[in-house]
Amino acid sequence: MRWTLKPKQDDEQIKALTEILKVDRLIAQLLLQRGVTSYEEAKKFFRPQLSDLHDPFLMKDMELAVIRIENAILANENILIYGDYDVDGTTAVALLSSYLLTLYPNVATYIPDRYAEGYGISYAGIDFAEDNDFTLIIALDCGIKAIEKVSYANEKGIDFIICDHHRPGKKIPDAVAVLDPKRSDCTYPYDELCGCGIGFKLIQALNIKREDSFEKLIPYLDLVATAIGADIVPITGENRVLAYFGLEVINSAPRTGFKAIIKNLQKEKLTITDVVFIIAPRINAAGRMRHGQYAVNLLIEQNMEQAVKYASEIEEFNTSRKGLDREITEEALTMILQNKEEDRFTSVVYKDNWHKGVIGIVASRLTETYYRPTLVFTKSGDKLAASARSVKGFDVYNALERCSDSIEQFGGHKYAAGLTLVEEQYEIFKTQFEKVVAETIDPNLLTPEITIDAKLDLDKISPKLLRIIQQFAPFGPGNMTPVFISENLRDTGYAKGVGEENRHLKLAVTQNGAGPVGAIGFNLGNKLPVVQNGKPFSAVFSLEENHWNGMVNLQLKIKDLR
């Protein structure tokens, strides 16, 4: 791994912020790294307020969207809430449909079948709307590139409102309203909302129009926080406010579906990390293994008994998903070795019977192993479908754009995308993608990087420091958990491998007479020789609490050693 220390902040700025906030220099430095330069900004950072949310009507087309929905309600039209099958899409559908149902009964939901229809708006979905007399479709977390599909709906007299956060193509669909802060002609102050976040802005606008209290919207924030965590959008600006208050809802008054998922957890308080690793995979498993509607049903269910039933079904899907993802990852790794492709700039693998629901996870696993832009293909009807994942600093969406002559369609973000192509184009695409990445990637990006916030000696570590750092939460892109480096550490002689096959490393460290401080390094069991026999070493770590046998101790969570 590459260890990269963040550039030193300006000394005068550190000094000024230290005095203004009456904090330690280290805290001032960490805040400056996160763009906090004044008392006012620090107040917003540590004490987010719902009043910090932007006016939803600043988003282009919001007024048009609200007018169209109000007219649909007045005219007694049927409204179809349509969304993607992942966490962002299903939470968005649950949010908007359950809100609209408090105003008006003629609202239904539609999640496309991952296998029969594929990603995004489908002709089958529009036909379903026509057959069931829906005259307005509101699409969430998809639709920004659905030019032909929206025209097809227009011909049938069905209107579309699109709420998306993916990058638009050259043309915007001819919908009644297209809400997407990434539109070049949209001046909304924050463009990193997820799909569910844009759904929330829509209900915020409807709420304002009806002159209802904002309090009515707070119960929906648990869905928004879950989508923010799962979709790996930056936890900055408006997302930070939504995630902060959404976590409060999850911990104090979660919806019935969330209660059913988390009821057996032995945790007092869930963090955004728990949401990402406990709640999100289960919601995702529905769309991966069976159908995304199962997730929507769970998220809108109000009867606890029924929610527990839905949650146990979803738990089964998640267990199956884990088994499949392990199996396919092993096959893909074997394929790379057999084809002698370990030294390429990309990993591109294909097998026609791989389960389409887990290829995204497999792509992530391969990226962890070989650390390079990765695509995993499988057969989907008469086409091939792939999930793409990238490495930090490399825009895979742009790379795919440069290969667009061999792709049928694609969409996504800088670090994750999806695409389809015809089978005859597979080898051509594979060669082209390797060439584009080889020509454009900085070779340094092919080694995983740990970004370090600051140097920190053991004698400066205290429960008070940890308490202040915990107030930096919720953590995520744009506001990662602070990472520190300490040099000239020594183990007390306690170091040992723990866990299955001694995969993890447990130790206690001292430094120039300070310590000992307990430490754990997950998946670092192979580094045991580095710390044995009193040899000095450096470590990169974050600070955390270790809860064990009713005791709470501060410990280092080690990311790497040398």
C-alpha positions as CSV (number, residue, x, y, z in Angstrom):
1,M,0.0,0.0,0.0
2,R,1.0,3.6,-0.7
3,W,1.0,5.8,2.4
4,T,0.2,9.4,1.5
5,L,0.3,12.1,4.2
6,K,-2.2,14.9,3.4
7,P,-0.4,18.2,2.6
8,K,0.3,20.2,5.7
9,Q,-2.3,22.9,6.4
10,D,-1.2,26.5,6.6
11,D,0.2,27.2,10.0
12,E,-1.5,30.6,10.4
13,Q,-4.9,29.1,9.5
14,I,-4.3,26.3,12.1
15,K,-3.4,28.8,14.7
16,A,-6.4,31.1,13.9
17,L,-8.9,28.2,14.0
18,T,-7.3,26.8,17.2
19,E,-8.0,30.2,18.9
20,I,-11.5,30.7,17.5
21,L,-12.7,27.3,18.5
22,K,-10.6,26.8,21.6
23,V,-9.5,23.4,20.4
24,D,-6.3,21.5,20.1
25,R,-4.0,22.1,17.0
26,L,-4.7,18.6,15.8
27,I,-8.5,19.1,15.8
28,A,-8.0,22.4,13.9
29,Q,-5.9,20.7,11.3
30,L,-8.4,17.9,10.8
31,L,-11.2,20.5,10.4
32,L,-9.3,22.5,7.9
33,Q,-8.7,19.3,5.8
34,R,-12.5,18.9,5.7
35,G,-13.1,22.5,4.5
36,V,-14.0,23.9,7.9
37,T,-12.3,27.3,8.2
38,S,-14.5,29.4,10.5
39,Y,-16.6,29.3,13.6
40,E,-19.8,29.3,11.5
41,E,-18.7,26.4,9.4
42,A,-17.5,24.5,12.5
43,K,-21.0,25.0,14.1
44,K,-22.7,23.6,10.9
45,F,-20.2,20.7,10.9
46,F,-20.6,19.7,14.5
47,R,-24.2,20.7,14.9
48,P,-26.0,20.1,11.6
49,Q,-29.5,21.7,11.5
50,L,-32.4,20.8,9.3
51,S,-32.7,24.5,8.5
52,D,-29.3,24.1,6.6
53,L,-31.2,22.1,3.9
54,H,-31.6,24.0,0.6
55,D,-34.8,25.2,-0.8
56,P,-36.0,22.4,-3.1
57,F,-37.4,24.9,-5.6
58,L,-33.8,25.9,-6.4
59,M,-33.6,22.6,-8.4
60,K,-34.4,23.0,-12.1
61,D,-37.9,21.7,-13.0
62,M,-39.0,21.2,-9.3
63,E,-41.9,23.7,-9.8
64,L,-43.0,21.7,-12.9
65,A,-42.8,18.4,-11.0
66,V,-44.9,19.7,-8.1
67,I,-47.6,21.2,-10.4
68,R,-47.9,17.9,-12.4
69,I,-48.3,15.8,-9.2
70,E,-50.9,18.3,-7.8
71,N,-52.8,18.2,-11.1
72,A,-52.7,14.4,-11.1
73,I,-54.2,14.3,-7.6
74,L,-56.9,16.8,-8.5
75,A,-57.8,14.9,-11.7
76,N,-57.8,11.5,-9.8
77,E,-55.1,10.1,-12.0
78,N,-53.2,6.9,-11.2
79,I,-49.6,7.5,-10.3
80,L,-46.8,4.9,-10.7
81,I,-43.7,5.2,-8.6
82,Y,-40.9,3.5,-10.5
83,G,-37.4,2.9,-9.2
84,D,-34.2,0.9,-9.6
85,Y,-33.8,-2.4,-7.7
86,D,-30.8,-1.4,-5.6
87,V,-30.8,0.2,-2.1
88,D,-31.0,3.8,-3.5
89,G,-33.9,2.9,-5.8
90,T,-36.0,0.8,-3.4
91,T,-35.6,3.3,-0.5
92,A,-36.6,6.2,-2.9
93,V,-39.7,4.3,-4.1
94,A,-40.6,3.4,-0.5
95,L,-40.1,7.1,0.5
96,L,-42.1,8.7,-2.3
97,S,-44.9,6.2,-2.5
98,S,-45.6,6.1,1.3
99,Y,-45.5,10.0,1.4
100,L,-48.0,10.3,-1.5
101,L,-50.3,7.7,0.0
102,T,-50.7,10.0,3.0
103,L,-52.2,12.5,0.5
104,Y,-54.0,10.4,-2.0
105,P,-54.8,6.7,-2.6
106,N,-54.2,6.1,-6.3
107,V,-50.5,5.4,-6.0
108,A,-48.6,2.1,-6.8
109,T,-45.0,1.0,-7.1
110,Y,-43.0,-0.7,-9.8
111,I,-39.5,-2.1,-9.6
112,P,-38.2,-3.6,-12.8
113,D,-37.1,-7.2,-12.8
114,R,-33.3,-7.2,-12.9
115,Y,-33.2,-10.2,-15.2
116,A,-36.2,-9.8,-17.5
117,E,-36.0,-6.0,-17.8
118,G,-32.5,-4.9,-16.7
119,Y,-31.6,-1.6,-15.2
120,G,-33.7,1.6,-15.4
121,I,-36.9,2.4,-17.2
122,S,-38.1,-0.5,-19.4
123,Y,-40.7,-0.8,-22.2
124,A,-42.3,-3.5,-20.1
125,G,-42.8,-1.0,-17.2
126,I,-44.4,1.5,-19.5
127,D,-46.7,-1.2,-21.0
128,F,-47.6,-2.2,-17.4
129,A,-48.5,1.5,-16.8
130,E,-50.6,1.7,-19.9
131,D,-52.4,-1.6,-19.2
132,N,-53.3,-0.4,-15.7
133,D,-54.3,3.2,-16.6
134,F,-51.4,5.0,-15.0
135,T,-51.0,8.4,-16.7
136,L,-48.0,9.6,-14.6
137,I,-44.8,7.7,-13.9
138,I,-42.3,9.2,-11.4
139,A,-38.9,7.5,-11.9
140,L,-36.4,7.5,-9.1
141,D,-32.6,6.8,-9.3
142,C,-32.9,6.1,-13.0
143,G,-34.2,7.7,-16.3
144,I,-31.7,10.4,-17.1
145,K,-30.7,8.5,-20.3
146,A,-34.1,7.0,-21.1
147,I,-34.7,9.2,-24.2
148,E,-36.5,6.5,-26.3
149,K,-38.4,5.1,-23.4
150,V,-39.8,8.5,-22.4
151,S,-40.8,9.2,-26.0
152,Y,-42.5,5.8,-26.1
153,A,-44.5,6.7,-22.9
154,N,-45.4,10.1,-24.4
155,E,-46.9,8.4,-27.5
156,K,-49.1,6.4,-25.1
157,G,-50.2,9.6,-23.2
158,I,-48.2,8.7,-20.1
159,D,-46.2,11.6,-18.5
160,F,-42.8,11.1,-16.8
161,I,-41.2,12.9,-13.9
162,I,-37.5,11.9,-13.6
163,C,-35.6,12.1,-10.3
164,D,-32.1,11.0,-11.0
165,H,-28.5,11.7,-9.9
166,H,-26.5,10.0,-12.6
167,R,-24.6,11.9,-15.2
168,P,-26.8,13.0,-18.1
169,G,-25.9,12.2,-21.7
170,K,-25.9,14.9,-24.4
171,K,-29.7,14.9,-24.5
172,I,-32.2,15.2,-21.7
173,P,-35.4,13.0,-21.9
174,D,-38.5,14.8,-23.0
175,A,-40.3,14.4,-19.6
176,V,-42.6,16.9,-17.9
177,A,-39.8,17.5,-15.3
178,V,-36.2,16.2,-15.0
179,L,-34.8,16.6,-11.5
180,D,-31.1,16.0,-11.6
181,P,-28.6,18.4,-10.0
182,K,-25.9,17.0,-12.4
183,R,-27.7,18.6,-15.4
184,S,-25.4,21.3,-16.8
185,D,-28.4,23.8,-16.7
186,C,-29.3,23.1,-13.1
187,T,-27.9,25.6,-10.6
188,Y,-29.0,23.7,-7.4
189,P,-26.3,24.4,-4.8
190,Y,-25.4,20.8,-4.1
191,D,-25.0,18.1,-6.8
192,E,-24.1,15.0,-4.8
193,L,-27.5,13.9,-3.6
194,C,-28.4,10.2,-4.2
195,G,-31.6,9.1,-5.9
196,C,-33.5,8.8,-2.6
197,G,-32.1,12.3,-1.7
198,I,-33.7,13.7,-4.8
199,G,-37.0,11.9,-3.9
200,F,-36.8,13.6,-0.5
201,K,-36.3,17.0,-2.1
202,L,-39.5,16.3,-4.1
203,I,-41.6,15.5,-1.0
204,Q,-40.0,18.6,0.7
205,A,-41.3,20.7,-2.2
206,L,-44.7,19.1,-2.1
207,N,-44.8,19.7,1.6
208,I,-43.9,23.4,1.2
209,K,-46.6,23.8,-1.5
210,R,-49.2,22.4,0.9
211,E,-47.9,24.5,3.8
212,D,-47.4,21.5,5.9
213,S,-44.9,21.3,8.8
214,F,-41.4,20.0,8.1
215,E,-41.9,17.6,11.1
216,K,-44.1,15.5,8.8
217,L,-41.0,14.6,6.7
218,I,-38.6,13.6,9.5
219,P,-39.8,9.9,9.7
220,Y,-38.6,9.5,6.0
221,L,-35.0,10.4,6.8
222,D,-34.1,6.9,7.9
223,L,-34.5,5.8,4.2
224,V,-32.4,8.8,3.0
225,A,-29.5,8.0,5.4
226,T,-29.6,4.4,4.3
227,A,-29.4,5.3,0.6
228,I,-26.6,7.9,1.2
229,G,-24.5,5.2,3.0
230,A,-25.2,2.4,0.5
231,D,-24.7,4.5,-2.6
232,I,-21.3,5.8,-1.4
233,V,-22.1,9.5,-2.2
234,P,-20.1,12.2,-0.4
235,I,-21.2,12.8,3.2
236,T,-20.7,16.5,2.9
237,G,-23.1,19.5,2.6
238,E,-26.7,18.6,2.4
239,N,-26.0,14.8,2.5
240,R,-24.3,15.3,5.9
241,V,-27.4,16.9,7.3
242,L,-29.7,14.2,5.8
243,A,-27.4,11.4,7.1
244,Y,-27.0,12.9,10.5
245,F,-30.8,13.3,11.2
246,G,-31.5,10.0,9.3
247,L,-29.3,8.1,11.7
248,E,-31.1,9.8,14.6
249,V,-34.4,8.4,13.2
250,I,-32.8,4.9,12.8
251,N,-31.6,5.0,16.4
252,S,-34.7,6.5,18.0
253,A,-37.8,5.8,15.9
254,P,-36.9,3.4,13.0
255,R,-39.6,2.3,10.6
256,T,-41.1,-1.1,11.2
257,G,-39.1,-2.7,8.4
258,F,-35.8,-1.5,9.9
259,K,-36.8,-2.7,13.3
260,A,-37.4,-6.1,11.9
261,I,-33.9,-6.2,10.4
262,I,-32.1,-4.9,13.4
263,K,-34.1,-6.4,16.3
264,N,-31.5,-9.1,17.0
265,L,-28.5,-6.9,16.9
266,Q,-26.7,-6.4,20.1
267,K,-25.9,-2.7,19.3
268,E,-27.1,0.3,21.3
269,K,-26.5,2.8,18.5
270,L,-26.1,2.2,14.8
271,T,-23.5,4.2,12.8
272,I,-23.5,4.8,9.1
273,T,-21.0,1.9,8.8
274,D,-23.6,-0.4,10.4
275,V,-26.2,0.9,8.0
276,V,-23.8,0.1,5.1
277,F,-22.8,-3.4,6.2
278,I,-26.0,-4.6,8.0
279,I,-29.1,-2.9,6.6
280,A,-28.0,-2.1,3.0
281,P,-26.8,-5.6,2.0
282,R,-30.1,-7.1,3.1
283,I,-32.2,-4.6,1.1
284,N,-29.9,-5.1,-1.9
285,A,-30.2,-8.9,-1.6
286,A,-33.9,-8.7,-2.6
287,G,-33.2,-7.2,-6.0
288,R,-30.1,-9.3,-6.5
289,M,-31.6,-12.7,-5.7
290,R,-35.3,-12.4,-6.4
291,H,-37.0,-9.0,-6.9
292,G,-36.6,-5.5,-5.6
293,Q,-40.3,-5.3,-4.7
294,Y,-39.6,-7.5,-1.7
295,A,-37.4,-4.7,-0.3
296,V,-40.1,-2.0,-1.0
297,N,-42.7,-4.2,0.8
298,L,-40.5,-4.5,3.8
299,L,-39.7,-0.7,3.9
300,I,-43.3,0.4,3.7
301,E,-44.8,-2.3,6.0
302,Q,-46.3,-1.0,9.2
303,N,-47.3,-4.3,10.9
304,M,-44.5,-5.7,12.9
305,E,-45.5,-9.4,12.5
306,Q,-45.6,-9.0,8.7
307,A,-42.4,-7.0,8.6
308,V,-40.6,-9.8,10.5
309,K,-41.8,-12.3,7.9
310,Y,-40.5,-10.1,5.1
311,A,-37.2,-9.6,6.9
312,S,-36.6,-13.3,7.3
313,E,-37.3,-13.9,3.6
314,I,-34.8,-11.2,2.8
315,E,-32.3,-12.7,5.3
316,E,-32.5,-16.0,3.2
317,F,-31.9,-14.0,0.0
318,N,-28.8,-12.5,1.7
319,T,-27.4,-15.8,2.8
320,S,-27.8,-17.2,-0.8
321,R,-26.2,-14.1,-2.1
322,K,-23.1,-14.5,0.1
323,G,-22.6,-18.1,-1.1
324,L,-22.9,-17.2,-4.8
325,D,-20.7,-14.2,-4.5
326,R,-17.9,-16.3,-2.9
327,E,-18.3,-19.0,-5.6
328,I,-18.2,-16.6,-8.6
329,T,-15.3,-14.6,-7.1
330,E,-13.2,-17.8,-6.9
331,E,-14.1,-18.7,-10.5
332,A,-13.2,-15.3,-11.7
333,L,-9.9,-15.2,-9.9
334,T,-9.0,-18.7,-11.3
335,M,-9.9,-17.4,-14.8
336,I,-7.5,-14.4,-14.5
337,L,-4.7,-16.7,-13.4
338,Q,-5.4,-19.3,-16.1
339,N,-5.4,-16.6,-18.8
340,K,-2.2,-15.1,-17.4
341,E,-3.9,-11.7,-17.0
342,E,-2.5,-10.7,-13.6
343,D,-0.2,-8.0,-15.1
344,R,-2.8,-6.2,-17.2
345,F,-4.1,-2.7,-16.4
346,T,-7.7,-4.0,-16.2
347,S,-9.6,-7.1,-15.1
348,V,-12.4,-8.1,-17.6
349,V,-14.0,-11.5,-17.1
350,Y,-17.1,-13.2,-18.5
351,K,-19.1,-16.4,-18.0
352,D,-22.5,-16.8,-19.4
353,N,-24.1,-18.5,-16.3
354,W,-22.8,-16.1,-13.6
355,H,-25.7,-14.7,-11.5
356,K,-26.4,-11.2,-12.7
357,G,-27.4,-10.1,-9.2
358,V,-23.9,-10.5,-7.7
359,I,-21.6,-9.4,-10.5
360,G,-21.3,-6.0,-9.0
361,I,-20.1,-7.5,-5.7
362,V,-17.7,-9.8,-7.6
363,A,-16.3,-6.8,-9.5
364,S,-15.6,-5.1,-6.1
365,R,-13.9,-8.3,-4.7
366,L,-11.7,-8.5,-7.8
367,T,-10.8,-4.9,-7.5
368,E,-9.7,-5.6,-3.9
369,T,-7.5,-8.4,-5.1
370,Y,-5.8,-6.9,-8.1
371,Y,-6.6,-3.2,-7.6
372,R,-7.4,-2.1,-11.1
373,P,-10.5,-1.1,-13.1
374,T,-12.6,-4.2,-13.3
375,L,-15.6,-5.5,-15.3
376,V,-17.5,-8.7,-14.7
377,F,-19.8,-9.8,-17.5
378,T,-22.6,-12.3,-17.7
379,K,-25.3,-13.3,-20.2
380,S,-28.5,-11.3,-19.9
381,G,-31.1,-12.4,-22.5
382,D,-29.4,-12.1,-25.9
383,K,-26.9,-9.5,-24.6
384,L,-24.0,-9.4,-22.2
385,A,-24.4,-7.3,-19.1
386,A,-21.5,-6.1,-16.9
387,S,-20.8,-4.3,-13.7
388,A,-17.8,-2.0,-13.6
389,R,-15.8,-0.9,-10.5
390,S,-12.8,1.4,-10.4
391,V,-9.9,2.3,-8.2
392,K,-9.5,5.5,-6.3
393,G,-8.7,8.4,-8.6
394,F,-9.7,6.8,-11.9
395,D,-12.9,7.7,-13.7
396,V,-14.3,4.4,-15.1
397,Y,-17.3,6.2,-16.6
398,N,-15.0,8.4,-18.8
399,A,-13.1,5.2,-19.8
400,L,-16.3,3.5,-20.9
401,E,-17.3,6.6,-22.8
402,R,-14.1,6.3,-24.9
403,C,-15.2,2.7,-25.7
404,S,-18.8,3.6,-26.5
405,D,-18.6,2.4,-30.1
406,S,-18.4,-1.2,-28.9
407,I,-21.0,-0.7,-26.1
408,E,-24.8,-0.8,-26.6
409,Q,-25.6,1.3,-23.5
410,F,-24.0,2.3,-20.2
411,G,-24.5,4.6,-17.2
412,G,-23.2,5.3,-13.8
413,H,-20.6,7.2,-11.8
414,K,-16.9,7.8,-11.6
415,Y,-16.3,4.6,-9.6
416,A,-19.2,2.3,-10.5
417,A,-21.1,1.8,-13.7
418,G,-23.1,-0.8,-15.6
419,L,-23.2,-1.6,-19.3
420,T,-24.6,-3.9,-22.0
421,L,-23.2,-5.0,-25.3
422,V,-23.7,-7.7,-28.0
423,E,-21.6,-10.8,-27.5
424,E,-19.7,-10.3,-30.8
425,Q,-18.3,-7.1,-29.4
426,Y,-17.0,-8.6,-26.1
427,E,-13.4,-9.3,-27.2
428,I,-13.2,-6.0,-29.2
429,F,-14.4,-4.2,-26.1
430,K,-12.0,-6.0,-23.8
431,T,-9.1,-5.0,-26.0
432,Q,-10.3,-1.5,-26.3
433,F,-10.9,-1.0,-22.6
434,E,-7.4,-2.3,-21.7
435,K,-5.9,0.1,-24.2
436,V,-7.9,3.1,-23.0
437,V,-7.0,2.4,-19.3
438,A,-3.3,1.7,-20.1
439,E,-3.1,5.0,-21.9
440,T,-4.9,7.1,-19.4
441,I,-4.3,5.8,-15.9
442,D,-1.5,7.1,-13.6
443,P,0.4,3.9,-12.7
444,N,0.5,5.0,-9.1
445,L,-3.3,4.5,-8.9
446,L,-2.8,0.8,-9.4
447,T,-1.4,0.5,-5.8
448,P,-4.0,1.0,-3.1
449,E,-3.5,4.2,-1.2
450,I,-4.0,5.0,2.5
451,T,-4.5,8.7,2.9
452,I,-3.1,9.9,6.3
453,D,-4.5,13.0,8.0
454,A,-1.7,13.6,10.5
455,K,1.1,12.2,12.6
456,L,0.0,11.3,16.1
457,D,2.2,10.1,19.0
458,L,0.8,7.7,21.6
459,D,1.2,10.3,24.4
460,K,-1.2,12.6,22.6
461,I,-4.0,9.9,22.4
462,S,-6.7,10.3,25.0
463,P,-10.4,9.5,25.5
464,K,-11.1,13.2,25.1
465,L,-9.5,13.2,21.6
466,L,-11.5,10.2,20.6
467,R,-14.7,11.8,21.9
468,I,-14.1,14.9,19.8
469,I,-13.3,12.8,16.7
470,Q,-16.5,10.8,17.2
471,Q,-18.3,14.1,16.8
472,F,-17.0,14.3,13.2
473,A,-19.5,11.5,12.3
474,P,-21.3,10.5,10.2
475,F,-18.2,9.4,8.2
476,G,-18.0,8.7,4.5
477,P,-16.6,10.0,1.3
478,G,-15.6,13.6,1.7
479,N,-15.4,13.1,5.5
480,M,-13.6,9.9,6.2
481,T,-12.7,8.7,9.7
482,P,-9.4,10.5,10.5
483,V,-6.3,8.3,9.9
484,F,-3.1,8.8,11.8
485,I,0.5,7.6,11.5
486,S,2.8,6.7,14.5
487,E,6.5,5.8,14.0
488,N,9.0,4.0,16.2
489,L,6.3,1.8,17.9
490,R,7.2,-1.5,19.6
491,D,5.0,-4.4,20.6
492,T,5.0,-5.3,24.3
493,G,5.5,-9.0,23.4
494,Y,1.7,-9.6,23.4
495,A,1.3,-9.7,19.6
496,K,-0.5,-12.7,18.2
497,G,-2.7,-13.9,15.4
498,V,-6.4,-14.1,16.2
499,G,-9.6,-15.2,14.5
500,E,-10.1,-17.9,11.8
501,E,-6.6,-19.1,10.5
502,N,-5.1,-16.3,12.6
503,R,-6.2,-13.9,10.0
504,H,-6.2,-10.8,12.3
505,L,-3.4,-9.3,14.3
506,K,-3.8,-8.3,18.0
507,L,-1.1,-6.4,19.8
508,A,-0.3,-3.8,22.4
509,V,2.1,-1.0,21.5
510,T,4.4,1.4,23.3
511,Q,6.4,4.4,22.0
512,N,9.2,6.1,23.9
513,G,7.8,5.1,27.2
514,A,4.2,6.0,26.3
515,G,1.5,3.3,26.3
516,P,0.8,0.5,26.2
517,V,-2.2,1.0,23.9
518,G,-4.2,-2.0,22.6
519,A,-4.4,-2.4,18.8
520,I,-6.2,-4.7,16.3
521,G,-5.3,-5.1,12.6
522,F,-8.0,-6.9,10.6
523,N,-6.6,-9.1,7.9
524,L,-3.1,-8.2,9.0
525,G,-2.3,-11.6,10.6
526,N,0.5,-12.1,8.0
527,K,2.3,-9.0,9.4
528,L,3.0,-10.7,12.7
529,P,6.8,-11.0,11.9
530,V,7.0,-7.2,11.4
531,V,6.2,-6.5,15.0
532,Q,7.8,-9.5,16.8
533,N,11.1,-9.5,18.8
534,G,10.8,-5.9,19.9
535,K,11.5,-4.5,16.4
536,P,10.5,-0.9,15.9
537,F,7.8,-0.3,13.3
538,S,5.4,2.4,11.9
539,A,1.6,2.0,11.8
540,V,-1.3,3.7,10.1
541,F,-4.5,3.6,12.2
542,S,-7.8,5.2,13.3
543,L,-9.0,5.4,16.9
544,E,-11.9,3.5,18.2
545,E,-13.5,2.1,21.3
546,N,-13.2,-1.6,22.1
547,H,-16.1,-3.0,24.0
548,W,-15.2,-6.3,25.7
549,N,-16.7,-8.0,28.8
550,G,-18.5,-4.8,29.9
551,M,-15.3,-2.8,29.6
552,V,-14.6,0.0,27.2
553,N,-11.1,0.8,26.2
554,L,-9.5,3.0,23.6
555,Q,-7.7,1.1,20.9
556,L,-5.9,1.6,17.6
557,K,-7.6,0.1,14.5
558,I,-4.5,-0.6,12.4
559,K,-4.8,-0.3,8.6
560,D,-1.2,-1.1,7.7
561,L,2.2,-1.6,9.3
562,R,5.8,-1.5,8.1
